[in-house]
Amino acid sequence: MTVRDPASAEPPQAPSGGPPSEAPRRGLPLPSFTSMRYRDFRYYWVSTATLFVDQGMANVALAWLMLELTDSTAWVATAVAVRGLPLFLLTMPAGVLADRWNRRQLMISTQLVAAASAIVFAILVAMDLATAPLALIYAWILGSSTAISLPTRQAIIPTMVPKEHLLNAVVTGAMARTSSQLIGPALAGVLIGFWGVEASFAVQAAFLVVSTLTIFPLSAASTRLVEQTGRARFSMLGDLAEAWRFLRSNIPLLVIIGLMVNTGLFMIGPNQALIPVIVRDELGGSARALGFMFTAMATGTLTTSLFLTSLGGMRNKGGFFAMALIGGSFCFAGIALSPELWSAMIFFYFWGAFGGFFVSMSQSLLQSHTPQEVMGRVMSVNALASQGTMPLGSLIAGVVLTQFVDVTAAVLIVAAICASIATSALLFIPRFRRLS
């Protein structure tokens, strides 16, 4: 099959039963959630929100459990790496499956496995039977579930809303993730502080169950794309090569993927490995302080997301995407240099604010310029680029760099690399900068 050029592709039609598009509003821009008028998208939003409450809690709970069990930065970094490794190994095959199989069933099956493992591990922690190796096994299962479901979740958004509401849907979907990050880390910190880490894992399991149940009513996500596109022969390597040919012929999209690799290696991975250590050892914070730091970051993301919902469209999204990454790199460095918890929290807030632009611009650009028949695979490349490289980034910063420099210096090094690469793309690739 030959993939159509995105410039000539027909825009997605509005799902049946959806409202007509609205005329642009004038006056003071206010938050608008037009995508929430579509039934499937509402179920998707609830499922995503509860899933990422669990993941936000897991970021804090797993790191803190590892610190309690081992008192080792290397073990924390290893847990982050093990959780992210399936994203490197499984995301690309998952993207092929998302373009070939029933997306709804794919999400349900993976989340059922994750929910069952969460229940078992919560019991082990409550009975003081959890060990560092068992925590690594649990991290692997969670990472595998995320690796399979993430590209599928991203690929179904354009099937739920018409193209004119795609940016709104991307931003509103990102707000589900952001709102969850407001709740998840803070909730984990409070539960750990008052009732122990076992309480956090028990509540995480409950959120995973709810997320799974809200997938069942979806209808748009159950379409079998193999029937839509007329492809009958399955070839994993052939399908992956087709996605690569599409990206290679669209340089601006390839630049976005490259910057997502940059983010995974020099921001997301180092963040998860080093931030718990900075908060505890450099700033003297507790698990609750760590949770509230991530809540401050999510508040910043929510602020920019609310602004973006009021926009019907934007020009030069590629430029905003790169500038957001540069600003986030400076905030990451500011956290490491902060003398007190309160100043670090300010940097966390602005870090999240830049992240709101970063996530929304990257997702809307990829989804609006990618034909539906390769959407799952392109979203899997995107997930692999950012999340799949996270394990290596975590190991580079948390294990390798910290053997030669202290934690603060390690953050400054990776933040400088991240900002430099984003600046080069912004200055020297005008087709990417002007992409809208």
VEXLOFI-667465 format. One line per field, with one value per residue (C-alpha): residue number from 1; residue in one letter; x, y, z. Coordinates in nm, 3 decimals. Example, Ala and Ser with C-alpha at 12.3 -4.5 7.8 and 13.67 -1.06 7.14 Angstrom:
REM VEXLOFI-667465
n	(1  2)
res	(A  S)
xx	(1.230  1.367)
yy	(-0.450  -0.106)
zz	(0.780  0.714)
END
This chain:
REM VEXLOFI-667465
n	(1  2  3  4  5  6  7  8  9  10  11  12  13  14  15  16  17  18  19  20  21  22  23  24  25  26  27  28  29  30  31  32  33  34  35  36  37  38  39  40  41  42  43  44  45  46  47  48  49  50  51  52  53  54  55  56  57  58  59  60  61  62  63  64  65  66  67  68  69  70  71  72  73  74  75  76  77  78  79  80  81  82  83  84  85  86  87  88  89  90  91  92  93  94  95  96  97  98  99  100  101  102  103  104  105  106  107  108  109  110  111  112  113  114  115  116  117  118  119  120  121  122  123  124  125  126  127  128  129  130  131  132  133  134  135  136  137  138  139  140  141  142  143  144  145  146  147  148  149  150  151  152  153  154  155  156  157  158  159  160  161  162  163  164  165  166  167  168  169  170  171  172  173  174  175  176  177  178  179  180  181  182  183  184  185  186  187  188  189  190  191  192  193  194  195  196  197  198  199  200  201  202  203  204  205  206  207  208  209  210  211  212  213  214  215  216  217  218  219  220  221  222  223  224  225  226  227  228  229  230  231  232  233  234  235  236  237  238  239  240  241  242  243  244  245  246  247  248  249  250  251  252  253  254  255  256  257  258  259  260  261  262  263  264  265  266  267  268  269  270  271  272  273  274  275  276  277  278  279  280  281  282  283  284  285  286  287  288  289  290  291  292  293  294  295  296  297  298  299  300  301  302  303  304  305  306  307  308  309  310  311  312  313  314  315  316  317  318  319  320  321  322  323  324  325  326  327  328  329  330  331  332  333  334  335  336  337  338  339  340  341  342  343  344  345  346  347  348  349  350  351  352  353  354  355  356  357  358  359  360  361  362  363  364  365  366  367  368  369  370  371  372  373  374  375  376  377  378  379  380  381  382  383  384  385  386  387  388  389  390  391  392  393  394  395  396  397  398  399  400  401  402  403  404  405  406  407  408  409  410  411  412  413  414  415  416  417  418  419  420  421  422  423  424  425  426  427  428  429  430  431  432  433  434  435  436)
res	(M  T  V  R  D  P  A  S  A  E  P  P  Q  A  P  S  G  G  P  P  S  E  A  P  R  R  G  L  P  L  P  S  F  T  S  M  R  Y  R  D  F  R  Y  Y  W  V  S  T  A  T  L  F  V  D  Q  G  M  A  N  V  A  L  A  W  L  M  L  E  L  T  D  S  T  A  W  V  A  T  A  V  A  V  R  G  L  P  L  F  L  L  T  M  P  A  G  V  L  A  D  R  W  N  R  R  Q  L  M  I  S  T  Q  L  V  A  A  A  S  A  I  V  F  A  I  L  V  A  M  D  L  A  T  A  P  L  A  L  I  Y  A  W  I  L  G  S  S  T  A  I  S  L  P  T  R  Q  A  I  I  P  T  M  V  P  K  E  H  L  L  N  A  V  V  T  G  A  M  A  R  T  S  S  Q  L  I  G  P  A  L  A  G  V  L  I  G  F  W  G  V  E  A  S  F  A  V  Q  A  A  F  L  V  V  S  T  L  T  I  F  P  L  S  A  A  S  T  R  L  V  E  Q  T  G  R  A  R  F  S  M  L  G  D  L  A  E  A  W  R  F  L  R  S  N  I  P  L  L  V  I  I  G  L  M  V  N  T  G  L  F  M  I  G  P  N  Q  A  L  I  P  V  I  V  R  D  E  L  G  G  S  A  R  A  L  G  F  M  F  T  A  M  A  T  G  T  L  T  T  S  L  F  L  T  S  L  G  G  M  R  N  K  G  G  F  F  A  M  A  L  I  G  G  S  F  C  F  A  G  I  A  L  S  P  E  L  W  S  A  M  I  F  F  Y  F  W  G  A  F  G  G  F  F  V  S  M  S  Q  S  L  L  Q  S  H  T  P  Q  E  V  M  G  R  V  M  S  V  N  A  L  A  S  Q  G  T  M  P  L  G  S  L  I  A  G  V  V  L  T  Q  F  V  D  V  T  A  A  V  L  I  V  A  A  I  C  A  S  I  A  T  S  A  L  L  F  I  P  R  F  R  R  L  S)
xx	(0.000  0.121  0.079  -0.076  0.107  -0.045  -0.098  -0.333  -0.503  -0.871  -0.944  -1.118  -1.494  -1.683  -1.799  -2.169  -2.380  -2.118  -2.200  -2.128  -1.818  -1.859  -1.764  -1.457  -1.541  -1.428  -1.328  -1.145  -1.024  -1.178  -1.122  -1.332  -1.382  -1.561  -1.408  -1.587  -1.918  -1.829  -1.936  -1.635  -1.393  -1.555  -1.501  -1.148  -1.080  -1.194  -0.993  -0.682  -0.722  -0.750  -0.465  -0.229  -0.331  -0.193  0.121  0.178  0.149  0.381  0.652  0.667  0.585  0.834  1.116  1.046  1.012  1.349  1.507  1.361  1.474  1.821  1.909  2.078  2.052  2.165  1.873  1.626  1.771  1.758  1.389  1.316  1.516  1.342  1.002  1.095  1.277  0.954  0.879  1.199  1.138  0.761  0.636  0.708  0.538  0.249  0.212  0.178  -0.086  -0.271  -0.298  -0.400  -0.610  -0.902  -0.766  -1.029  -0.953  -0.580  -0.612  -0.847  -0.623  -0.304  -0.467  -0.625  -0.277  -0.147  -0.439  -0.389  -0.016  -0.083  -0.316  -0.063  0.226  0.020  -0.044  0.328  0.421  0.155  0.291  0.653  0.741  0.844  1.209  1.407  1.406  1.028  0.985  1.182  0.950  0.648  0.809  0.862  0.495  0.375  0.616  0.501  0.137  0.221  0.430  0.140  -0.143  0.027  0.048  -0.302  -0.441  -0.275  -0.385  -0.756  -0.795  -0.840  -1.113  -1.320  -1.336  -1.330  -1.008  -1.115  -1.139  -0.817  -0.597  -0.870  -0.892  -0.515  -0.497  -0.800  -0.656  -0.325  -0.518  -0.647  -0.287  -0.193  -0.485  -0.387  -0.031  -0.175  -0.348  -0.123  0.212  0.051  -0.185  0.104  0.306  0.019  -0.060  0.306  0.344  0.041  -0.010  0.305  0.401  0.168  -0.136  -0.016  0.015  -0.334  -0.491  -0.292  -0.449  -0.797  -0.732  -0.609  -0.931  -1.143  -0.935  -0.990  -1.366  -1.413  -1.257  -1.539  -1.802  -1.578  -1.707  -1.486  -1.175  -1.304  -1.278  -1.053  -0.818  -0.716  -1.070  -1.067  -0.743  -0.787  -0.466  -0.496  -0.134  0.044  0.415  0.568  0.887  0.699  0.457  0.739  0.928  0.617  0.598  0.968  0.926  0.645  0.851  1.162  0.966  0.837  1.143  0.955  0.785  1.119  1.265  0.983  1.070  1.438  1.355  1.144  1.453  1.646  1.378  1.377  1.756  1.827  1.513  1.252  1.496  1.728  1.425  1.287  1.627  1.766  1.475  1.385  1.749  1.768  1.448  1.553  1.929  1.994  1.678  1.593  1.241  1.015  0.797  0.516  0.746  0.838  0.471  0.390  0.684  0.535  0.195  0.341  0.475  0.135  -0.030  0.193  0.101  -0.267  -0.232  -0.100  -0.338  -0.638  -0.506  -0.455  -0.814  -0.933  -0.742  -0.892  -0.548  -0.194  0.076  0.441  0.366  0.706  0.877  0.668  0.749  1.126  1.109  0.909  1.183  1.450  1.255  1.197  1.570  1.645  1.382  1.531  1.868  1.701  1.559  1.904  2.046  1.763  1.875  1.532  1.221  1.005  1.233  1.252  0.871  0.862  1.090  0.873  0.569  0.730  0.880  0.525  0.403  0.659  0.565  0.204  0.312  0.565  0.320  0.028  0.232  0.411  0.096  -0.125  0.144  0.201  -0.167  -0.282  -0.010  -0.029  -0.280  -0.496  -0.364  -0.018  -0.128  -0.063  0.289  0.380  0.245  0.451  0.763  0.677  0.632  0.954  1.138  1.037  0.946  1.150  1.473  1.394  1.574  1.898  1.860  1.799  2.109  2.326  2.235  2.169  2.441  2.712  2.732  2.695  3.007  3.209  3.010  2.752  2.377  2.352  2.625  2.464  2.138  2.320  2.502  2.196  1.988  2.255  2.265  1.885  1.864  2.147  1.987  1.646  1.807  1.982  1.652  1.481  1.749  1.856  1.545  1.288  1.044  1.012  0.990  0.700  0.505  0.143)
yy	(0.000  0.350  0.602  0.927  1.253  1.434  1.750  1.564  1.344  1.400  1.533  1.295  1.320  1.403  1.092  1.021  1.197  1.470  1.839  2.068  2.279  2.615  2.954  3.106  3.318  3.672  3.855  3.721  3.365  3.126  2.752  2.551  2.175  2.109  1.762  1.656  1.668  1.339  1.033  0.811  1.089  1.139  0.771  0.795  1.101  0.929  0.617  0.823  1.036  0.737  0.555  0.846  0.896  0.546  0.625  0.952  0.765  0.491  0.745  0.849  0.517  0.303  0.552  0.589  0.214  0.162  0.426  0.256  -0.089  -0.004  0.360  0.370  0.618  0.346  0.121  0.405  0.469  0.096  0.080  0.372  0.201  -0.135  0.031  0.214  -0.069  -0.229  0.105  0.058  -0.308  -0.330  0.009  -0.040  -0.382  -0.233  0.039  -0.224  -0.402  -0.072  -0.034  -0.396  -0.516  -0.416  -0.119  -0.138  -0.505  -0.434  -0.168  -0.378  -0.686  -0.497  -0.299  -0.610  -0.757  -0.433  -0.415  -0.776  -0.724  -0.403  -0.587  -0.865  -0.625  -0.411  -0.724  -0.810  -0.460  -0.468  -0.802  -0.673  -0.931  -0.682  -0.681  -0.476  -0.757  -0.800  -0.425  -0.448  -0.723  -0.507  -0.210  -0.427  -0.533  -0.173  -0.061  -0.338  -0.239  0.124  0.032  -0.152  0.083  0.422  0.428  0.284  0.557  0.825  0.674  0.662  1.034  1.143  0.878  1.032  1.398  1.589  1.753  2.105  1.986  1.780  2.035  2.075  1.697  1.661  1.937  1.809  1.457  1.595  1.768  1.428  1.325  1.655  1.660  1.311  1.428  1.694  1.425  1.120  1.230  1.436  1.152  0.904  1.136  1.180  0.807  0.718  0.984  0.875  0.504  0.382  0.295  -0.006  0.226  0.398  0.072  -0.038  0.284  0.258  -0.083  0.066  0.339  0.083  -0.115  0.195  0.290  -0.055  -0.054  0.278  0.138  -0.113  0.139  0.273  0.219  0.423  0.257  -0.091  -0.034  -0.285  -0.082  -0.387  -0.383  -0.008  -0.003  -0.331  -0.485  -0.859  -0.974  -0.921  -0.835  -0.680  -0.568  -0.454  -0.245  -0.086  -0.008  0.159  0.391  0.471  0.561  0.797  0.974  0.990  1.174  1.430  1.600  1.830  1.528  1.348  1.649  1.623  1.257  1.351  1.612  1.355  1.130  1.427  1.474  1.110  1.092  1.427  1.523  1.252  0.977  1.201  1.364  1.036  0.912  1.230  1.441  1.209  1.220  1.601  1.650  1.412  1.459  1.811  1.989  1.778  1.698  1.404  1.183  1.436  1.715  1.512  1.457  1.827  1.914  1.706  1.855  2.204  2.087  1.948  2.275  2.460  2.215  2.256  2.636  2.633  2.354  2.562  2.846  2.620  2.488  2.842  2.843  2.706  2.680  2.812  2.901  2.799  2.516  2.366  2.678  2.680  2.311  2.376  2.687  2.497  2.232  2.500  2.666  2.331  2.259  2.584  2.502  2.154  2.316  2.570  2.290  2.142  2.483  2.575  2.636  2.571  2.363  2.669  2.796  2.449  2.439  2.761  2.603  2.289  2.505  2.673  2.343  2.211  2.522  2.469  2.102  2.192  2.358  2.084  1.792  1.966  2.095  1.765  1.551  1.782  1.822  1.448  1.357  1.628  1.550  1.169  0.958  0.729  0.412  0.465  0.655  0.371  0.314  0.683  0.720  0.417  0.582  0.893  0.692  0.503  0.829  0.991  0.711  0.427  0.623  0.706  0.397  0.492  0.853  0.738  0.519  0.789  1.044  0.829  0.568  0.686  1.063  1.037  0.821  1.126  1.430  1.504  1.496  1.873  1.871  1.572  1.765  2.070  1.860  1.685  2.007  2.189  1.912  1.909  2.288  2.294  2.033  2.206  2.542  2.396  2.263  2.597  2.801  2.582  2.392  2.651  2.393  2.245  2.587  2.696  2.370  2.432)
zz	(0.000  -0.080  0.198  0.087  0.131  0.431  0.228  -0.007  0.251  0.312  0.662  0.900  0.900  1.215  1.399  1.367  1.624  1.683  1.690  1.396  1.412  1.578  1.442  1.605  1.910  1.956  2.267  2.569  2.501  2.750  2.791  2.546  2.549  2.220  2.194  2.511  2.324  2.156  2.353  2.278  2.359  2.702  2.788  2.651  2.868  3.189  3.108  3.035  3.347  3.581  3.405  3.454  3.816  3.860  3.663  3.850  4.178  4.051  3.967  4.332  4.500  4.305  4.349  4.721  4.773  4.605  4.827  5.135  5.024  4.896  4.982  4.640  4.353  4.113  4.215  4.162  3.817  3.742  3.835  3.602  3.328  3.371  3.361  3.044  2.866  2.729  2.565  2.369  2.286  2.238  2.120  1.749  1.729  1.928  1.666  1.394  1.601  1.653  1.273  1.221  1.514  1.731  1.926  2.198  2.274  2.265  2.536  2.750  2.752  2.839  3.119  3.271  3.306  3.460  3.706  3.817  3.871  4.067  4.303  4.361  4.422  4.661  4.868  4.867  4.985  5.256  5.382  5.380  5.116  4.848  4.749  4.501  4.237  4.276  4.234  3.912  3.786  3.867  3.693  3.385  3.375  3.408  3.138  2.905  2.949  2.877  2.573  2.411  2.505  2.454  2.071  2.054  2.278  2.069  1.738  1.820  1.897  1.531  1.488  1.769  1.665  1.334  1.223  1.321  1.682  1.678  1.860  2.121  2.160  2.187  2.448  2.639  2.632  2.756  3.034  3.142  3.183  3.344  3.585  3.686  3.748  3.975  4.176  4.141  4.287  4.564  4.653  4.659  4.882  5.127  5.138  5.192  5.460  5.664  5.593  5.422  5.067  5.067  5.076  4.761  4.570  4.679  4.551  4.227  4.164  4.212  3.955  3.702  3.741  3.680  3.374  3.226  3.284  3.103  2.784  2.734  2.607  2.329  1.977  1.739  1.874  1.781  1.404  1.236  1.018  0.816  0.674  0.617  0.421  0.239  0.370  0.417  0.445  0.776  0.769  1.079  0.904  0.596  0.799  0.998  0.677  0.538  0.841  0.809  0.440  0.531  0.800  0.583  0.316  0.570  0.717  0.963  1.121  1.136  1.321  1.577  1.633  1.672  1.934  2.119  2.131  2.268  2.535  2.642  2.670  2.832  3.022  3.092  3.188  3.396  3.558  3.691  3.808  3.966  4.089  4.383  4.491  4.462  4.663  4.940  4.964  4.832  4.948  5.253  5.134  5.214  4.995  5.039  4.923  4.614  4.539  4.570  4.343  4.065  4.144  4.092  3.755  3.655  3.762  3.518  3.241  3.320  3.299  2.944  2.842  2.950  2.735  2.434  2.449  2.363  2.034  1.717  1.558  1.574  1.327  1.364  1.604  1.529  1.659  1.978  2.023  2.010  2.230  2.491  2.503  2.546  2.828  2.997  2.988  3.171  3.433  3.481  3.550  3.782  3.996  4.045  4.142  4.380  4.740  4.895  4.831  4.762  4.483  4.331  4.329  4.123  3.864  3.868  3.787  3.487  3.377  3.359  3.178  2.902  2.901  2.821  2.497  2.423  2.449  2.275  1.982  1.918  1.933  1.726  1.458  1.424  1.430  1.189  0.931  0.945  0.746  0.957  0.792  0.944  1.254  1.499  1.371  1.368  1.721  1.823  1.677  1.877  2.196  2.130  2.070  2.398  2.637  2.489  2.520  2.882  3.024  2.851  2.963  3.319  3.316  3.153  3.418  3.725  3.688  3.446  3.505  3.882  3.890  3.783  3.901  4.168  4.103  4.045  3.784  3.611  3.572  3.436  3.176  3.038  3.045  2.844  2.583  2.554  2.509  2.254  2.028  2.041  1.962  1.657  1.520  1.582  1.408  1.118  1.000  0.886  0.744  1.091  1.260  1.036  1.059  1.165)
END
